[in-house]
Amino acid sequence: MRPFAFLSALLSPASRRAAPHDHDARLAHMALHDQETGLVNRLSLERLAAAGPPAYVILFGVDRFEVLRNAIGYDSMASLLTTLGHRLSGLTGRAAVARVGAGVLGLVLRADDDEDAVRMAARICEAAQAPVILNGAPVDIALTAGVARTGAASRSVGSALDRAAIAVDQARAAHRRAGLFDAVRYGDPAGNLSLISELMAALDNGEFSLNYQPKYDFRAEGVTAVEALARWTHPRRGFVSPELFVAMAEETGHIRPLTEWVIHQAIRDQAHLRRAGHDLMMSVNISGRLLSDESFADFALAAVDQSGARLCFEITETAVVGNPEMALHILDRFADAGISVSLDDYGSGLSSLTYLKQIRADELKIDKSFILGLDDSARDGLLVKSTIDLAHGLGMKVTAEGVETPTALALLRGMGCDMAQGYLIGRPVSFAALLERLDGPARKAATVAA
């Protein structure tokens, strides 16, 4: 650990004691130091990061900071951070330690490479988080470190301090003591912000389309249903991940017009398939946010009634958690109108038997995390078989998601599963490709299952 000695000395306690007591010096000191703790501040750390040769900014976040501050008070928290700052300085060869945020301290160190810097940060965390004695009582602390290279260009985050702050959050999310800033995981928030404003126009401009993933029926020995999946092809960015634009649509309230567009398009495509001689059930994903919107239910019921479409609405169990009374009421309206309801991703979260009993569902879809392990996990096989039996006992059909091997398909057939969906059956394809496949002399799913 090699701190920048020349700048650390300028910012050290000794230099502060020796500083002239004139007005300019006091102003300069105030500009470079945190007034609560006496530690140097963010501006000082930024100068350290910019002035020296390439190095690493390491920020140390106090875990559960607000809970701790509320427990011990603001004054005691300032004392704790002061003590912790001096402790970090001592552990790093008298490096200048700055208070960067409410519960965040930082410093600049040299390291051989990224891995060395992360290891160093983790060791410092472990060594620094011994209890701090305040008013004669020990206070336990825990630290998480974020690491970022100085001078490393980032398309979305320019400052090394900002990258290190993001790395603290990334390390916490990954349950790690220390982590390096990951630009890929962070993504492009600025670009995503512009996507939010472009999403509504994209629906009108024909940038959205539907792909369809087939569902294989074991008893019919063929594809009898498909799941509609929205796809966005941006004129400049190209393919936009569904995980990204669906999450944005839910957060901004655009999920309703997006879902209404999907329903209209699925109904049109289903009618086209019927004219071509293929009567397939169409599944559409419905966000939980829409299950508290009675006017959306009115729209969906009217669209199905006017078209005579055969639709299945896929929801997750958690969709009814926010407003259970309204959600269950709307689901009952769908069931009364003959719209099938499917419980998607079953088993991926804390599956509730209470909701399983209350929701009038026609189908239960077992999450792919269980199906992918069927080939070599007896435990997964036991869970899948018991879930199939439970669903059948409640009057529901069962679809297994994530079927990718002939072995898994054979095992599911033997367990009495009703439907299979996954890359072995077919990947999501455009409507034209789906129609071509259905019109072919031999269906791929039937060939696979034979």
C-alpha positions as CSV (number, residue, x, y, z in Angstrom):
1,M,0.0,0.0,0.0
2,R,1.7,3.2,-1.3
3,P,-0.3,6.4,-0.6
4,F,0.7,9.6,-2.3
5,A,3.0,10.9,0.4
6,F,3.4,14.4,-1.0
7,L,-0.3,15.2,-1.0
8,S,-1.0,13.2,2.1
9,A,1.5,15.3,4.0
10,L,-0.2,18.5,2.9
11,L,-3.5,17.2,4.1
12,S,-2.3,15.6,7.4
13,P,-3.2,16.7,10.9
14,A,0.3,18.0,11.4
15,S,0.0,20.3,8.4
16,R,-3.3,21.6,9.7
17,R,-1.7,22.6,13.1
18,A,1.1,24.4,11.3
19,A,-1.2,26.3,9.0
20,P,-1.1,30.2,9.4
21,H,-4.0,31.6,11.2
22,D,-4.9,34.2,8.6
23,H,-8.2,34.5,6.9
24,D,-7.2,33.0,3.6
25,A,-5.7,30.0,5.2
26,R,-8.8,29.3,7.3
27,L,-11.0,29.6,4.2
28,A,-8.7,27.2,2.3
29,H,-8.8,24.8,5.2
30,M,-12.6,24.9,5.4
31,A,-12.8,24.2,1.6
32,L,-10.7,21.1,1.9
33,H,-12.0,19.6,5.2
34,D,-15.2,18.1,6.6
35,Q,-16.4,20.4,9.4
36,E,-18.0,17.6,11.5
37,T,-15.1,15.1,11.6
38,G,-12.0,17.2,10.7
39,L,-11.2,14.7,8.0
40,V,-10.4,16.0,4.5
41,N,-13.4,16.1,2.2
42,R,-14.4,14.9,-1.2
43,L,-12.7,17.9,-3.0
44,S,-9.4,16.9,-1.4
45,L,-9.8,13.3,-2.4
46,E,-10.7,14.4,-6.0
47,R,-7.4,16.4,-6.1
48,L,-5.5,13.4,-4.8
49,A,-7.0,11.2,-7.4
50,A,-6.3,13.6,-10.2
51,A,-2.8,14.8,-9.2
52,G,-0.9,11.5,-8.8
53,P,0.0,8.7,-11.2
54,P,-2.6,6.1,-12.0
55,A,-4.0,4.5,-8.9
56,Y,-7.2,3.4,-7.2
57,V,-9.9,5.2,-5.4
58,I,-11.3,3.1,-2.6
59,L,-14.5,4.1,-0.8
60,F,-15.6,2.5,2.4
61,G,-19.3,2.5,3.2
62,V,-20.6,1.9,6.7
63,D,-23.2,-0.8,6.4
64,R,-26.7,0.0,7.7
65,F,-25.5,3.6,8.3
66,E,-28.9,5.2,8.9
67,V,-29.9,2.5,11.4
68,L,-26.6,3.0,13.3
69,R,-26.9,6.8,13.2
70,N,-30.4,6.7,14.5
71,A,-29.3,4.4,17.3
72,I,-26.3,6.4,18.5
73,G,-27.2,9.9,17.4
74,Y,-25.6,12.4,15.0
75,D,-22.8,13.7,17.3
76,S,-21.7,10.2,18.2
77,M,-21.8,9.2,14.6
78,A,-19.4,12.0,13.7
79,S,-17.1,10.8,16.4
80,L,-17.3,7.3,15.1
81,L,-16.4,8.4,11.6
82,T,-13.5,10.4,12.9
83,T,-12.1,7.4,14.7
84,L,-12.7,5.2,11.7
85,G,-11.0,7.7,9.5
86,H,-7.9,7.7,11.6
87,R,-8.0,3.9,11.8
88,L,-8.1,3.6,8.0
89,S,-5.2,6.1,7.7
90,G,-3.1,4.0,10.1
91,L,-3.8,0.8,8.3
92,T,-2.7,2.3,4.9
93,G,0.6,4.0,5.8
94,R,-0.9,7.3,6.8
95,A,-2.9,7.8,3.7
96,A,-5.2,10.9,3.7
97,V,-8.7,9.6,4.5
98,A,-11.6,11.8,3.3
99,R,-15.2,11.9,4.3
100,V,-17.0,11.6,1.0
101,G,-20.6,11.2,2.1
102,A,-22.8,10.7,5.1
103,G,-21.5,7.3,5.8
104,V,-18.7,7.0,3.3
105,L,-14.9,7.4,3.8
106,G,-12.4,7.2,1.0
107,L,-8.7,7.2,0.1
108,V,-6.4,6.8,-2.9
109,L,-3.8,4.0,-3.0
110,R,-1.5,2.3,-5.4
111,A,-1.9,-1.3,-6.4
112,D,-0.4,-3.7,-8.9
113,D,-3.7,-4.4,-10.7
114,D,-7.4,-4.6,-10.3
115,E,-7.4,-7.9,-8.3
116,D,-4.7,-6.6,-6.0
117,A,-6.7,-3.4,-5.3
118,V,-9.8,-5.4,-4.5
119,R,-7.9,-7.8,-2.2
120,M,-6.3,-4.8,-0.5
121,A,-9.7,-3.1,0.0
122,A,-11.2,-6.3,1.5
123,R,-8.3,-6.7,3.9
124,I,-8.6,-3.1,5.0
125,C,-12.3,-3.6,5.6
126,E,-11.7,-6.7,7.8
127,A,-9.0,-4.9,9.8
128,A,-10.9,-1.7,10.2
129,Q,-14.2,-3.0,11.4
130,A,-13.3,-3.8,15.0
131,P,-15.8,-2.2,17.5
132,V,-15.4,1.5,18.1
133,I,-15.5,2.6,21.7
134,L,-17.9,5.6,22.2
135,N,-18.7,6.9,25.6
136,G,-17.2,3.8,27.1
137,A,-19.3,1.4,25.1
138,P,-18.3,-0.7,22.1
139,V,-20.2,0.0,18.8
140,D,-20.0,-2.7,16.2
141,I,-19.5,-1.6,12.6
142,A,-19.2,-3.4,9.2
143,L,-17.8,-1.9,6.0
144,T,-18.2,-2.5,2.3
145,A,-15.6,-1.2,-0.1
146,G,-15.9,0.0,-3.7
147,V,-12.9,0.2,-5.9
148,A,-12.3,2.3,-9.1
149,R,-9.2,3.0,-11.2
150,T,-8.3,6.7,-11.6
151,G,-8.0,7.9,-15.1
152,A,-10.1,5.0,-16.5
153,A,-12.5,6.3,-19.0
154,S,-16.2,5.3,-18.5
155,R,-18.9,6.1,-21.0
156,S,-21.5,6.6,-18.3
157,V,-19.6,7.6,-15.2
158,G,-16.8,10.1,-15.6
159,S,-15.5,10.5,-12.0
160,A,-13.4,7.8,-10.3
161,L,-15.1,8.7,-7.0
162,D,-18.6,8.2,-8.5
163,R,-17.5,4.9,-10.0
164,A,-16.2,3.8,-6.6
165,A,-19.5,4.8,-5.0
166,I,-21.4,2.7,-7.5
167,A,-19.0,-0.1,-6.8
168,V,-19.9,0.0,-3.1
169,D,-23.6,-0.6,-4.1
170,Q,-22.6,-3.3,-6.5
171,A,-20.5,-5.1,-3.9
172,R,-23.4,-5.0,-1.4
173,A,-25.8,-6.4,-4.0
174,A,-23.3,-9.2,-4.6
175,H,-22.8,-9.8,-0.9
176,R,-19.1,-9.1,-1.2
177,R,-16.8,-7.3,1.2
178,A,-15.2,-5.4,-1.7
179,G,-15.8,-5.0,-5.4
180,L,-14.4,-3.3,-8.5
181,F,-16.7,-0.9,-10.5
182,D,-18.4,-3.0,-13.2
183,A,-19.4,-0.9,-16.1
184,V,-21.4,-3.7,-17.8
185,R,-23.6,-4.2,-14.7
186,Y,-24.1,-0.5,-14.3
187,G,-25.3,-0.1,-17.9
188,D,-26.1,3.3,-19.4
189,P,-28.6,5.2,-17.2
190,A,-28.3,8.4,-19.3
191,G,-29.2,6.4,-22.4
192,N,-31.9,4.6,-20.6
193,L,-33.4,7.9,-19.5
194,S,-33.9,8.9,-23.2
195,L,-35.4,5.5,-23.9
196,I,-38.2,6.2,-21.4
197,S,-39.3,9.2,-23.4
198,E,-39.0,7.3,-26.7
199,L,-41.0,4.2,-25.6
200,M,-44.5,5.7,-26.3
201,A,-43.4,7.0,-29.7
202,A,-41.9,3.6,-30.5
203,L,-45.3,1.9,-30.2
204,D,-46.7,4.3,-32.8
205,N,-43.7,4.1,-35.1
206,G,-43.8,0.4,-35.6
207,E,-40.6,-0.3,-33.6
208,F,-42.3,-3.0,-31.5
209,S,-43.2,-6.5,-32.6
210,L,-44.2,-9.8,-31.1
211,N,-42.1,-12.9,-31.0
212,Y,-43.8,-16.2,-30.2
213,Q,-42.4,-19.1,-28.2
214,P,-44.2,-22.4,-28.8
215,K,-45.6,-24.7,-26.1
216,Y,-45.7,-28.4,-26.7
217,D,-48.7,-30.4,-25.6
218,F,-47.7,-33.9,-24.5
219,R,-51.1,-35.4,-25.1
220,A,-51.8,-33.7,-28.5
221,E,-48.1,-34.4,-29.4
222,G,-47.8,-31.0,-31.0
223,V,-47.7,-27.2,-30.5
224,T,-51.1,-26.1,-29.3
225,A,-50.2,-22.7,-27.7
226,V,-47.7,-20.0,-27.9
227,E,-46.5,-17.2,-25.6
228,A,-46.4,-13.7,-27.0
229,L,-43.2,-11.8,-26.1
230,A,-42.7,-8.1,-26.9
231,R,-39.6,-7.0,-28.8
232,W,-38.2,-3.5,-29.4
233,T,-35.9,-2.7,-32.3
234,H,-34.7,0.8,-31.8
235,P,-33.7,2.7,-34.9
236,R,-30.3,3.7,-33.4
237,R,-29.6,1.3,-30.5
238,G,-31.0,-1.8,-32.3
239,F,-32.3,-4.6,-30.0
240,V,-33.4,-3.3,-26.6
241,S,-33.5,-5.9,-23.9
242,P,-37.1,-6.8,-22.7
243,E,-35.9,-6.8,-19.1
244,L,-34.9,-3.2,-19.6
245,F,-37.9,-1.7,-21.4
246,V,-40.5,-3.7,-19.4
247,A,-38.9,-2.6,-16.1
248,M,-38.9,1.0,-17.4
249,A,-42.5,0.8,-18.5
250,E,-43.6,-0.5,-15.1
251,E,-41.7,2.3,-13.3
252,T,-43.0,5.1,-15.5
253,G,-46.6,3.9,-15.9
254,H,-46.2,3.0,-19.6
255,I,-46.8,-0.6,-18.9
256,R,-50.5,-0.2,-19.6
257,P,-50.3,1.1,-23.2
258,L,-47.5,-1.4,-23.9
259,T,-49.7,-4.3,-22.6
260,E,-52.7,-3.0,-24.5
261,W,-50.6,-3.0,-27.7
262,V,-49.5,-6.6,-27.1
263,I,-53.1,-7.7,-26.5
264,H,-54.3,-6.1,-29.7
265,Q,-51.4,-7.5,-31.8
266,A,-51.8,-11.0,-30.3
267,I,-55.5,-11.0,-31.1
268,R,-54.7,-9.9,-34.7
269,D,-52.1,-12.6,-35.1
270,Q,-54.3,-15.3,-33.6
271,A,-57.0,-14.4,-36.1
272,H,-54.4,-14.7,-38.9
273,L,-53.4,-18.1,-37.6
274,R,-57.0,-19.3,-37.6
275,R,-57.5,-18.3,-41.2
276,A,-54.4,-20.4,-42.0
277,G,-55.8,-23.4,-40.1
278,H,-54.0,-23.1,-36.8
279,D,-56.1,-22.6,-33.7
280,L,-53.5,-21.8,-31.0
281,M,-54.0,-20.4,-27.5
282,M,-52.2,-17.1,-27.1
283,S,-50.5,-16.3,-23.7
284,V,-49.8,-12.7,-22.8
285,N,-47.9,-11.5,-19.7
286,I,-49.8,-9.1,-17.5
287,S,-47.9,-7.0,-15.0
288,G,-48.9,-7.0,-11.4
289,R,-49.3,-3.3,-11.6
290,L,-52.3,-3.7,-13.9
291,L,-54.1,-6.0,-11.5
292,S,-55.1,-3.0,-9.4
293,D,-56.4,-1.1,-12.5
294,E,-60.1,-1.8,-13.0
295,S,-60.2,0.2,-16.2
296,F,-57.5,-2.0,-17.7
297,A,-59.6,-5.0,-16.9
298,D,-62.6,-3.4,-18.7
299,F,-60.3,-2.9,-21.7
300,A,-59.1,-6.5,-21.7
301,L,-62.5,-8.0,-21.3
302,A,-63.9,-5.8,-24.1
303,A,-61.1,-6.7,-26.5
304,V,-61.5,-10.4,-25.9
305,D,-65.3,-10.3,-26.1
306,Q,-65.3,-8.3,-29.4
307,S,-62.7,-10.5,-31.1
308,G,-63.7,-13.9,-29.7
309,A,-60.0,-14.5,-29.0
310,R,-58.6,-17.4,-27.0
311,L,-56.2,-15.7,-24.6
312,C,-54.3,-16.8,-21.5
313,F,-53.1,-14.1,-19.1
314,E,-49.8,-15.0,-17.4
315,I,-49.2,-13.4,-14.0
316,T,-46.7,-14.1,-11.2
317,E,-47.8,-14.9,-7.6
318,T,-46.4,-11.6,-6.4
319,A,-48.7,-9.8,-8.7
320,V,-51.5,-10.0,-6.1
321,V,-49.4,-9.0,-3.1
322,G,-49.8,-5.2,-3.5
323,N,-53.6,-5.0,-3.5
324,P,-54.8,-8.6,-3.0
325,E,-58.5,-7.8,-2.8
326,M,-58.6,-5.9,-6.1
327,A,-56.2,-8.3,-7.9
328,L,-58.3,-11.3,-6.9
329,H,-61.4,-9.5,-8.0
330,I,-60.0,-8.7,-11.4
331,L,-58.7,-12.2,-11.8
332,D,-62.2,-13.5,-11.0
333,R,-63.6,-11.2,-13.7
334,F,-61.1,-12.7,-16.2
335,A,-62.0,-16.3,-15.2
336,D,-65.8,-15.6,-15.4
337,A,-65.3,-14.2,-19.0
338,G,-63.5,-17.4,-20.1
339,I,-60.0,-15.9,-20.1
340,S,-57.4,-18.4,-18.8
341,V,-55.1,-17.4,-16.1
342,S,-51.6,-18.9,-15.7
343,L,-49.3,-18.6,-12.7
344,D,-45.9,-17.9,-14.2
345,D,-42.4,-18.6,-12.7
346,Y,-43.8,-20.8,-9.9
347,G,-41.2,-21.7,-7.4
348,S,-38.8,-18.8,-8.3
349,G,-39.8,-16.9,-5.1
350,L,-41.4,-17.6,-1.8
351,S,-44.4,-19.5,-3.3
352,S,-47.5,-19.0,-1.2
353,L,-50.0,-21.8,-0.9
354,T,-52.5,-19.2,0.3
355,Y,-52.4,-17.4,-3.0
356,L,-52.3,-20.7,-4.9
357,K,-55.6,-21.6,-3.2
358,Q,-57.2,-18.2,-3.8
359,I,-56.3,-17.5,-7.4
360,R,-58.6,-19.1,-10.0
361,A,-55.8,-20.2,-12.2
362,D,-56.0,-22.7,-15.1
363,E,-52.3,-23.3,-15.5
364,L,-49.2,-23.4,-13.4
365,K,-45.8,-22.8,-15.0
366,I,-42.9,-24.3,-13.1
367,D,-39.9,-22.0,-13.2
368,K,-37.0,-23.0,-15.4
369,S,-34.5,-23.1,-12.5
370,F,-36.0,-26.5,-11.5
371,I,-36.3,-27.8,-15.0
372,L,-32.7,-27.0,-16.0
373,G,-31.5,-29.3,-13.2
374,L,-33.7,-32.3,-14.0
375,D,-31.1,-34.2,-15.8
376,D,-28.8,-34.6,-12.8
377,S,-30.7,-33.5,-9.7
378,A,-33.0,-36.0,-7.9
379,R,-34.1,-33.2,-5.6
380,D,-35.3,-31.1,-8.5
381,G,-37.1,-34.1,-9.9
382,L,-38.9,-34.6,-6.6
383,L,-39.9,-31.0,-6.4
384,V,-41.2,-30.9,-9.9
385,K,-43.2,-34.1,-9.6
386,S,-44.8,-33.0,-6.3
387,T,-45.6,-29.6,-7.9
388,I,-47.3,-31.3,-10.9
389,D,-49.3,-33.5,-8.5
390,L,-50.3,-30.5,-6.4
391,A,-51.4,-28.5,-9.4
392,H,-53.4,-31.4,-10.9
393,G,-55.1,-31.8,-7.5
394,L,-56.1,-28.1,-7.7
395,G,-57.5,-28.6,-11.2
396,M,-54.7,-26.9,-13.1
397,K,-52.6,-27.9,-16.0
398,V,-48.8,-27.7,-15.7
399,T,-46.3,-26.2,-18.1
400,A,-42.6,-26.7,-17.6
401,E,-40.4,-23.8,-18.7
402,G,-36.8,-24.1,-19.7
403,V,-36.9,-27.5,-21.4
404,E,-33.6,-27.8,-23.2
405,T,-32.7,-31.5,-23.3
406,P,-34.5,-34.7,-24.5
407,T,-33.9,-36.3,-21.1
408,A,-35.8,-33.5,-19.3
409,L,-38.6,-33.8,-21.9
410,A,-38.8,-37.6,-21.3
411,L,-38.8,-37.2,-17.5
412,L,-41.6,-34.6,-17.6
413,R,-43.7,-36.8,-19.8
414,G,-43.3,-39.6,-17.3
415,M,-44.3,-37.2,-14.4
416,G,-47.6,-36.4,-16.1
417,C,-46.7,-32.8,-17.1
418,D,-49.1,-31.3,-19.6
419,M,-47.0,-28.8,-21.6
420,A,-43.4,-28.1,-22.2
421,Q,-41.7,-24.8,-23.2
422,G,-38.1,-24.1,-23.9
423,Y,-35.3,-24.0,-26.4
424,L,-35.7,-27.7,-27.2
425,I,-39.2,-27.1,-28.3
426,G,-38.5,-23.8,-29.9
427,R,-37.0,-20.4,-29.4
428,P,-39.1,-17.2,-29.6
429,V,-39.5,-16.4,-33.3
430,S,-41.3,-13.8,-35.4
431,F,-44.9,-14.3,-36.5
432,A,-43.8,-15.1,-40.0
433,A,-41.4,-17.7,-38.8
434,L,-44.0,-19.2,-36.5
435,L,-46.5,-19.5,-39.4
436,E,-43.9,-21.1,-41.7
437,R,-43.1,-23.6,-39.0
438,L,-46.7,-24.5,-38.4
439,D,-47.3,-24.8,-42.1
440,G,-44.4,-27.2,-42.5
441,P,-44.9,-30.9,-43.2
442,A,-43.3,-31.9,-39.9
443,R,-43.4,-30.0,-36.7
444,K,-40.1,-29.6,-34.9
445,A,-41.7,-30.2,-31.5
446,A,-43.3,-33.5,-32.6
447,T,-39.9,-34.6,-34.0
448,V,-38.1,-33.7,-30.8
449,A,-40.7,-35.5,-28.6
450,A,-40.8,-38.6,-30.7
